[in-house]
Amino acid sequence: MKIALTIAGSDSGGGAGIQADLKTFHQLGVFGTSVITAITAQNTVGVSDWESVSTRILRAQIQAVASDLRPSAFKTGMLGSAGIIGAIAEEIRAFNLTNYVLDPVMVATSGDMLIDPDAVDAIRTELIPLSDLVTPNADEAAVLSGHRVSNTEEMKRAAIAIRDLGAKAVLIKGGHVEGDEVVDLLYDGENTRFSHPRIDTTSTHGTGCTLSAAVAAYLAQDCTMRESVRLATDFVHRAIANAPDLGSGHGPLNHFVGRAETNSRTIA
């Protein structure tokens, strides 16, 4: 069995972060390991508080996993501070970890900030150059690229700018871009679009975490990047469509849906 690693924050509500990632890894057939970067107090309504772990315990977690349960792929999610980001970058290089999916988590679905302002520059300079794939939503892509992102053409421009920071590939998620379809744009030197019908729902908590974890799970099983993204976007679409309608705010996805294989349209 292949191993995947998530380096992210813990969500007490169970819909995002480490909890969503481990559920996704299990459902997609890889053994999940974890490194907790922060502890959050949150539910479907919002984030009431959060606190980063120390860089000492962060490094110890990475070293414990990488030295014994080396992942075939890994992802990062909520990182919180520039100090945490710098420590992670050093450990990635020290262990030569590969198949890195970077989800640049900045704001929760509820709108609550999950990162210190100085950490954005650290993501740009420390982590993006190490990544195989960066998976920002439209708002995060605008912050990282410096370009507005409100349509497909602007997604393309932002993806090029982010890839120029050193990433091998960029997937800009289209959930925050208006339209009857959700179009996710993968740029790896060429543009590939993955399109799904938009679902009218408030059960979207943890979509970004789930998507990046799913990509990492498929990369760990030796799928190509484009195939990993196709399968991951399909999985997330199905998880949203079958959401259990929990909580009084932005509810979680259904991470227990079966593997999705054929319900996306790939448009070169």
C-alpha positions as CSV (number, residue, x, y, z in Angstrom):
1,M,0.0,0.0,0.0
2,K,1.3,3.4,-0.9
3,I,1.7,6.2,1.7
4,A,0.5,9.8,1.5
5,L,1.2,12.6,4.0
6,T,-0.8,15.6,4.9
7,I,0.9,18.6,6.6
8,A,-2.0,20.8,7.7
9,G,-4.2,22.2,10.5
10,S,-6.6,20.2,12.6
11,D,-10.3,21.0,12.1
12,S,-12.4,20.3,15.2
13,G,-15.5,20.2,13.0
14,G,-14.1,17.3,11.0
15,G,-14.9,18.8,7.6
16,A,-11.6,20.2,6.5
17,G,-7.9,20.1,7.3
18,I,-6.2,17.0,8.6
19,Q,-9.5,15.2,9.2
20,A,-10.7,15.7,5.6
21,D,-7.3,14.7,4.2
22,L,-7.1,11.5,6.1
23,K,-10.7,10.5,5.2
24,T,-9.8,11.2,1.5
25,F,-6.6,9.2,1.7
26,H,-8.4,6.2,3.2
27,Q,-11.3,6.4,0.7
28,L,-8.9,6.6,-2.3
29,G,-6.8,3.6,-1.2
30,V,-3.6,5.0,0.4
31,F,-2.3,4.9,3.9
32,G,-2.6,8.4,5.4
33,T,0.0,9.9,7.7
34,S,-0.2,13.4,9.2
35,V,1.8,16.4,10.5
36,I,-0.3,18.9,12.4
37,T,0.7,22.6,11.9
38,A,-2.1,24.2,13.9
39,I,-5.1,23.5,16.1
40,T,-8.3,25.3,15.2
41,A,-11.6,25.7,17.0
42,Q,-14.2,25.6,14.3
43,N,-17.4,24.2,13.0
44,T,-19.6,24.8,10.0
45,V,-20.3,28.4,11.0
46,G,-16.8,29.6,11.4
47,V,-13.4,29.6,13.1
48,S,-13.5,30.9,16.6
49,D,-9.8,30.5,17.4
50,W,-6.6,28.9,16.2
51,E,-3.0,28.4,17.4
52,S,0.1,27.2,15.6
53,V,2.2,24.3,17.0
54,S,5.9,25.1,17.8
55,T,8.4,24.6,15.0
56,R,10.1,22.1,17.3
57,I,7.2,19.7,17.4
58,L,6.4,20.4,13.7
59,R,9.9,19.3,12.7
60,A,9.7,16.3,15.0
61,Q,6.5,15.1,13.4
62,I,7.9,15.5,9.8
63,Q,11.1,13.7,10.8
64,A,9.2,10.8,12.5
65,V,7.1,10.2,9.5
66,A,9.6,10.7,6.7
67,S,12.3,8.5,8.4
68,D,10.0,5.5,8.8
69,L,6.9,5.9,6.7
70,R,8.2,7.8,3.7
71,P,5.3,9.2,1.6
72,S,5.0,8.6,-2.1
73,A,3.2,11.9,-2.3
74,F,2.3,14.7,0.2
75,K,0.3,17.9,0.5
76,T,0.4,21.0,2.7
77,G,-2.7,22.9,3.7
78,M,-3.1,25.4,6.6
79,L,0.4,26.6,7.6
80,G,-0.3,29.7,9.6
81,S,3.0,31.5,9.9
82,A,6.3,32.3,8.1
83,G,8.2,30.4,10.7
84,I,6.2,27.2,10.1
85,I,6.6,27.6,6.4
86,G,10.4,28.0,6.6
87,A,10.7,24.9,8.8
88,I,8.6,22.8,6.4
89,A,10.6,23.9,3.4
90,E,13.9,22.9,5.2
91,E,12.5,19.5,6.1
92,I,11.2,18.9,2.5
93,R,14.7,19.5,1.2
94,A,16.4,17.5,3.9
95,F,14.3,14.4,3.2
96,N,14.0,15.1,-0.6
97,L,10.2,14.6,-0.4
98,T,8.6,14.5,-3.9
99,N,5.1,14.7,-5.5
100,Y,4.3,17.8,-3.5
101,V,0.8,19.3,-3.7
102,L,0.6,22.8,-2.2
103,D,-2.8,24.0,-1.2
104,P,-2.1,27.7,-0.2
105,V,-4.8,27.9,2.5
106,M,-5.4,31.5,3.4
107,V,-9.1,31.9,4.2
108,A,-11.6,29.4,5.5
109,T,-14.9,28.8,3.6
110,S,-16.5,30.9,6.4
111,G,-14.3,33.8,5.5
112,D,-12.0,33.6,8.6
113,M,-8.3,34.3,8.0
114,L,-6.1,31.2,8.6
115,I,-2.7,32.7,7.9
116,D,-0.5,35.6,9.2
117,P,0.1,38.4,6.6
118,D,3.9,37.8,6.4
119,A,3.3,34.1,5.6
120,V,2.0,34.8,2.0
121,D,5.5,36.0,0.9
122,A,7.0,32.9,2.5
123,I,4.7,30.6,0.5
124,R,5.8,32.4,-2.7
125,T,9.5,32.2,-2.0
126,E,9.9,29.1,0.2
127,L,7.3,26.6,-0.9
128,I,6.1,27.3,-4.5
129,P,9.6,26.6,-5.9
130,L,9.5,23.1,-4.3
131,S,6.0,22.2,-5.4
132,D,4.8,19.8,-8.1
133,L,1.3,21.4,-8.1
134,V,-0.2,24.5,-6.5
135,T,-4.0,24.5,-6.0
136,P,-5.3,28.0,-5.2
137,N,-8.9,29.1,-5.5
138,A,-9.6,32.3,-7.4
139,D,-9.0,34.5,-4.4
140,E,-5.8,32.8,-3.4
141,A,-4.6,32.9,-7.0
142,A,-5.2,36.7,-7.1
143,V,-3.1,37.1,-4.0
144,L,-0.2,34.9,-5.2
145,S,-0.1,36.3,-8.8
146,G,-1.1,39.9,-8.2
147,H,-3.7,39.5,-11.0
148,R,-7.5,39.7,-10.6
149,V,-9.2,36.3,-11.2
150,S,-12.8,36.4,-12.2
151,N,-13.0,34.5,-15.5
152,T,-11.2,31.8,-17.5
153,E,-8.8,34.2,-19.3
154,E,-7.8,35.8,-16.0
155,M,-7.3,32.3,-14.5
156,K,-4.9,31.5,-17.3
157,R,-2.9,34.7,-16.7
158,A,-2.7,34.1,-13.0
159,A,-1.7,30.4,-13.5
160,I,1.2,31.5,-15.7
161,A,2.4,34.0,-13.1
162,I,2.3,31.5,-10.3
163,R,4.1,28.8,-12.3
164,D,6.8,31.4,-13.0
165,L,7.4,31.5,-9.3
166,G,8.8,27.9,-9.7
167,A,5.9,25.5,-9.5
168,K,5.9,22.6,-12.0
169,A,2.1,23.0,-12.4
170,V,-0.8,25.2,-11.2
171,L,-4.4,24.2,-10.7
172,I,-6.7,27.2,-10.3
173,K,-10.0,26.1,-8.8
174,G,-13.1,27.7,-10.3
175,G,-15.6,27.4,-7.5
176,H,-15.4,31.1,-6.7
177,V,-15.7,32.1,-10.4
178,E,-19.3,32.7,-11.5
179,G,-21.0,30.5,-14.1
180,D,-23.3,27.5,-14.6
181,E,-20.3,25.2,-14.7
182,V,-17.3,25.0,-12.4
183,V,-14.1,25.1,-14.5
184,D,-10.8,24.1,-12.9
185,L,-7.8,25.2,-15.0
186,L,-4.6,23.1,-14.9
187,Y,-1.5,24.8,-16.3
188,D,1.7,22.8,-16.8
189,G,3.0,24.7,-19.8
190,E,-0.3,23.9,-21.6
191,N,-3.9,24.6,-20.4
192,T,-6.3,21.8,-19.5
193,R,-9.7,22.5,-18.3
194,F,-11.9,20.2,-16.1
195,S,-15.6,21.1,-16.1
196,H,-18.4,20.0,-13.9
197,P,-22.0,21.3,-13.5
198,R,-22.3,23.8,-10.6
199,I,-24.2,22.4,-7.6
200,D,-26.4,24.7,-5.7
201,T,-25.4,23.9,-2.1
202,T,-23.9,25.3,1.0
203,S,-22.1,22.1,1.8
204,T,-18.7,23.2,0.6
205,H,-16.6,23.2,3.7
206,G,-13.3,21.5,3.0
207,T,-13.5,21.4,-0.7
208,G,-9.9,22.7,-1.3
209,C,-8.5,20.4,1.4
210,T,-10.3,17.4,-0.1
211,L,-9.2,18.2,-3.7
212,S,-5.5,18.6,-2.8
213,A,-5.5,15.4,-0.7
214,A,-7.2,13.5,-3.6
215,V,-4.6,14.7,-6.1
216,A,-1.8,13.6,-3.6
217,A,-3.5,10.2,-3.2
218,Y,-3.6,9.6,-6.9
219,L,0.0,10.8,-7.4
220,A,1.1,8.4,-4.7
221,Q,-0.5,5.6,-6.8
222,D,1.6,6.6,-9.8
223,C,-1.0,8.4,-11.8
224,T,0.2,11.3,-14.0
225,M,-0.5,14.8,-12.9
226,R,-3.3,15.4,-15.4
227,E,-5.0,12.0,-14.6
228,S,-4.6,12.7,-10.9
229,V,-6.3,16.1,-11.3
230,R,-9.1,14.7,-13.4
231,L,-9.9,11.9,-10.9
232,A,-9.6,14.3,-7.9
233,T,-12.0,16.9,-9.4
234,D,-14.4,14.1,-10.1
235,F,-14.2,12.8,-6.6
236,V,-14.8,16.3,-5.1
237,H,-17.8,16.8,-7.4
238,R,-19.3,13.6,-6.2
239,A,-18.5,14.4,-2.6
240,I,-20.3,17.7,-2.9
241,A,-23.3,16.2,-4.7
242,N,-23.7,13.6,-1.9
243,A,-23.0,15.9,1.0
244,P,-24.8,14.9,4.2
245,D,-26.3,18.3,5.1
246,L,-24.7,18.6,8.5
247,G,-24.4,21.7,10.7
248,S,-26.1,25.2,10.3
249,G,-23.4,26.8,8.2
250,H,-21.2,25.6,5.4
251,G,-21.5,21.9,5.8
252,P,-18.9,19.2,5.1
253,L,-18.6,17.0,2.0
254,N,-19.3,13.3,1.9
255,H,-15.9,11.8,1.9
256,F,-17.3,8.3,1.7
257,V,-18.5,8.4,-1.9
258,G,-17.0,5.9,-4.2
259,R,-14.1,6.6,-6.5
260,A,-15.1,8.9,-9.4
261,E,-13.8,7.9,-12.8
262,T,-15.8,9.3,-15.7
263,N,-18.1,12.2,-14.8
264,S,-15.9,15.2,-15.7
265,R,-15.4,16.7,-19.1
266,T,-11.8,17.4,-19.9
267,I,-11.3,20.3,-22.4
268,A,-7.9,20.9,-23.8
